[in-house]
Amino acid sequence: MAAARAAWWDSQGALNPVRLIFIDETWIATNMIRGYGRSPRGERLVGAVPYGHWKTTTFVAGPGCDGLTASFVIDGPINGEWFEKVLAPTLRPGDIVILDNLGAHKVAGVRATVEARGARLLLCLPPYSPDLNPSTDECANYFANAGYRRSS
């Protein structure tokens, strides 16, 4: 993994940052609710599960220098169709699409869909590693640059 991370860092200098689009997703599921809880002795704890069924909702977006592209909410987990229907129409020739190692990013047809628009697909992020996370100082700089200030 150390070699993969080093290769990733070394390759970044050759990429035009203006053309980069990082595809990422986050999700929430109704089964994330706690199955247990506490109440005062002798009192029953009452709780409910939303809608009484398990459901996943996924938010996907491609942040880049020009802002977000292809932001979309999917009723369910991400799949390969999303690339063709939502992402591909937003791509311009010369864009560089960067994906992580999520299995849905590696399904058949994703590369062909991206490349048909004249963009380049990089499935090159190395496996997760804390050393790729920004430092505390970098995070503070991101927030300060966005206009947020620390309250005293």
C-alpha positions in Angstrom: 0.0 0.0 0.0 2.9 2.4 0.7 4.0 2.0 -2.9 0.5 2.7 -4.2 0.3 5.9 -2.1 3.7 7.1 -3.3 2.7 6.5 -6.9 -0.5 8.4 -6.4 1.4 11.4 -5.0 4.0 11.3 -7.7 1.4 11.2 -10.5 -0.5 14.3 -9.3 1.9 16.8 -10.8 1.0 15.7 -14.3 -2.7 16.4 -13.8 -4.3 19.7 -14.8 -6.2 20.6 -11.6 -8.8 22.7 -13.5 -9.9 19.5 -15.3 -10.2 17.3 -12.3 -13.6 15.9 -11.2 -13.6 13.8 -8.0 -16.6 11.5 -7.9 -17.7 10.7 -4.4 -20.8 9.6 -2.6 -22.3 9.4 0.8 -25.3 7.5 2.0 -27.7 7.0 4.8 -29.9 4.0 5.5 -32.9 3.7 7.7 -31.4 0.7 9.4 -28.7 3.0 10.9 -31.1 3.5 13.9 -29.9 2.1 17.2 -31.6 -1.2 18.1 -31.3 -0.5 21.8 -31.4 2.3 24.3 -31.8 3.2 28.0 -34.6 4.5 30.1 -35.1 5.0 33.8 -35.5 1.8 35.8 -39.0 0.5 35.6 -40.0 2.6 32.6 -40.3 1.2 29.1 -38.2 2.7 26.3 -40.3 3.4 23.2 -38.8 4.1 19.8 -39.6 3.8 16.2 -37.9 3.0 13.0 -38.6 5.4 10.1 -41.3 4.0 7.8 -40.8 0.6 9.3 -38.6 -0.7 6.4 -34.9 -0.6 5.5 -34.0 1.8 2.8 -30.8 3.4 1.5 -30.5 6.9 0.0 -27.3 7.9 -1.8 -26.0 11.4 -2.6 -23.4 11.5 -5.4 -21.5 14.5 -6.7 -18.4 15.5 -8.6 -16.6 18.4 -7.0 -14.1 20.2 -9.3 -12.6 23.7 -9.7 -15.8 25.0 -11.3 -18.1 23.7 -8.5 -20.2 20.6 -8.2 -21.1 18.6 -11.3 -23.6 15.8 -11.6 -25.0 16.0 -8.1 -27.8 13.5 -7.7 -29.8 11.7 -5.1 -30.4 8.0 -5.8 -33.1 6.0 -4.2 -30.9 3.1 -3.3 -27.2 2.3 -3.6 -25.0 3.8 -6.4 -24.8 1.7 -9.6 -23.3 1.8 -13.0 -26.4 3.4 -14.6 -25.6 6.6 -12.8 -22.4 7.2 -14.8 -24.3 7.0 -18.1 -27.4 8.9 -17.2 -26.1 11.6 -14.8 -22.3 12.0 -15.0 -21.6 11.5 -18.7 -23.7 14.4 -20.0 -21.8 16.8 -17.7 -18.3 15.8 -19.0 -16.3 17.8 -21.4 -13.4 16.6 -23.6 -10.2 16.7 -21.5 -11.9 16.3 -18.1 -10.2 13.9 -15.8 -12.6 11.8 -13.7 -11.1 10.4 -10.5 -12.8 7.6 -8.7 -12.0 5.7 -5.5 -12.1 1.9 -5.2 -15.8 1.5 -4.6 -17.1 -1.7 -6.4 -19.8 0.3 -8.3 -17.1 2.4 -9.9 -15.6 -0.7 -11.5 -18.7 -2.1 -13.2 -18.6 -2.9 -16.9 -19.2 0.1 -19.1 -18.1 2.9 -16.7 -14.8 3.5 -18.5 -16.4 3.4 -21.9 -19.1 5.8 -20.9 -16.6 8.4 -19.6 -14.2 8.0 -22.5 -17.0 8.3 -25.1 -17.3 11.9 -23.9 -13.6 12.6 -24.5 -12.8 12.5 -20.8 -10.2 10.4 -19.0 -11.0 8.0 -16.2 -8.6 7.3 -13.4 -9.5 4.5 -11.0 -6.3 5.2 -9.2 -6.9 6.3 -5.6 -5.0 3.9 -3.4 -6.8 2.0 -0.7 -7.8 4.2 2.2 -5.0 5.4 4.4 -5.0 8.0 7.1 -1.9 9.6 5.7 -3.9 10.8 2.7 -6.3 12.8 5.0 -5.6 16.5 5.3 -3.8 17.7 8.5 -5.5 19.9 11.1 -3.8 23.0 9.6 -5.0 22.1 6.1 -8.6 21.8 7.3 -8.4 25.1 9.2 -7.1 26.7 6.0 -10.0 25.3 3.9 -12.5 26.7 6.4 -10.8 30.1 6.6 -10.6 30.3 2.8 -14.4 29.5 2.6 -15.1 32.5 4.9 -15.6 30.7 8.2 -13.9 32.2 11.3 -13.2 30.6 14.7 -15.4 32.0 17.4 -13.6 33.0 20.6 
